[in-house]
Amino acid sequence: MTKSIFFASIVAATVAFTSCSDVPKGDQATISETQTVASTTGQTFILDTTESRIRFTGNGVGKNHPGTFRLSSGSIGLTGNQLTGGTFNIDINSLQVEEQGEMFQSKLKPHLLSGDFFDAGKFGTAKFEITKVEPFTASGTDTSIVDGANFSISGNLTLKEDTKNIRFPAKVDLDNNNLKAKANFNIDRTQWKMNYGNDKTLGDKFISETVNIELDLQAKKQ
């Protein structure tokens, strides 16, 4: 192998590793203490639990590990085209990891459901309750990875026994009797005391504290 080919191979390998090990890009959610839940008024839209999902991507040991949750119930209130409030319940035991193979299905999935992460045996439901909704318009450095984001949504996210308020941009579309909402943001899992594996002294066993969340919600007018 010539020197030029050797160095080209090293560069290619480095790029491949980097692309696998980077946490997916998402809007950086603002995390704060619990806020007062908004009163849900106006027309009620009921979450379509069959079509809605939450996709998450964790990062550790050199690659991304994506998975999904189903929502067990939820509703959104609208007055005109303005969201007034809403509550969503997430079925933690519905967790599915997207990677196939013995290691992921029989080891990673149970590990995520264990007390090291979600502790699904004790806390089978997570909850998101809207606290505030404001218009969002991309400008300057205040932009969003979600094309056409039109609302800034704040809400209390409860995982296990911990509740924090998170704020992120979202695109919400209303078409007569149907509502669709999309968002893509990153949160720090340690804010909910999920601290397993985030000590950087672990070297290549380090698990990033950053988790990417993609929301894809659909609801129908009651």
C-alpha positions, -999 to +999 in steps of 0.1 A: +000+000+000+014+034-010+017+062+016-011+082-001-035+053-001-026+045+035-034+081+047-066+081+026-077+049+043-070+065+078-091+096+069-120+075+056-120+054+087-119+084+109-148+101+091-169+069+093-163+065+130-171+102+136-204+100+117-214+070+137-204+084+171-220+118+168-253+124+186-279+133+159-284+171+154-314+186+171-326+218+186-312+223+221-341+222+245-341+247+274-344+228+307-357+246+338-376+238+370-413+227+370-438+253+358-476+257+363-495+235+338-516+254+313-554+251+314-566+232+283-595+252+268-613+253+235-617+224+211-602+191+222-581+170+199-575+134+210-541+118+203-540+091+177-519+065+196-516+043+165-500+070+143-481+089+169-446+080+182-416+093+200-382+084+186-351+087+208-314+082+200-288+077+226-251+076+219-224+054+234-195+030+228-188+045+194-223+046+178-259+058+180-286+036+194-321+046+182-354+034+195-391+043+199-419+047+224-456+046+219-480+070+235-508+055+256-531+086+256-531+123+251-551+154+242-546+189+230-567+220+234-571+246+207-589+280+205-589+290+169-554+282+157-538+287+191-527+258+213-540+263+248-526+231+265-523+194+264-511+163+282-494+132+268-488+098+285-458+078+272-458+040+276-423+032+287-428-005+284-435-001+247-398+007+241-384-008+209-348-006+198-343-003+161-311-022+158-315-059+152-295-088+166-290-107+198-270-080+216-295-052+210-327-072+215-318-093+245-292-071+262-296-034+252-334-033+254-336-049+289-308-026+301-326+005+290-358-007+308-338-015+339-331+008+369-300+021+352-322+041+329-360+041+328-368+016+356-399+006+337-409-020+364-416+009+388-423+037+364-442+024+334-456+058+323-438+091+316-458+123+311-455+156+293-478+185+303-479+217+283-472+248+304-469+275+277-472+279+240-458+309+221-454+317+184-419+308+170-403+326+141-368+318+130-345+348+131-308+353+137-294+326+159-329+316+171-335+289+144-348+254+144-338+221+127-375+216+121-384+231+087-414+254+092-414+254+130-441+278+141-445+273+179-423+273+209-437+248+233-429+245+270-440+216+292-432+196+323-416+162+314-418+136+341-395+106+339-394+083+368-399+105+399-383+136+384-400+165+366-383+192+346-397+218+323-384+217+287-389+243+259-384+235+222-396+247+187-422+226+170-442+226+137-479+223+143-502+219+113-540+221+116-561+207+088-598+208+096-603+178+119-566+167+120-536+181+139-500+171+133-470+182+154-433+175+148-402+184+168-366+174+170-345+184+201-318+173+225-320+169+262-296+160+290-307+127+305-288+134+338-314+162+345-337+133+353-310+114+373-302+089+345-265+090+353-254+055+341-222+055+321-218+093+317-184+095+336-159+105+309-131+087+327-148+055+313-130+063+279-145+043+251-172+030+274-186+065+279-223+070+272-233+105+262-256+124+285-273+139+254-303+122+240-320+132+208-359+133+208-380+133+177-417+139+182-443+128+155-478+134+169-511+132+153-545+140+168-581+142+157-609+166+167-631+150+193 
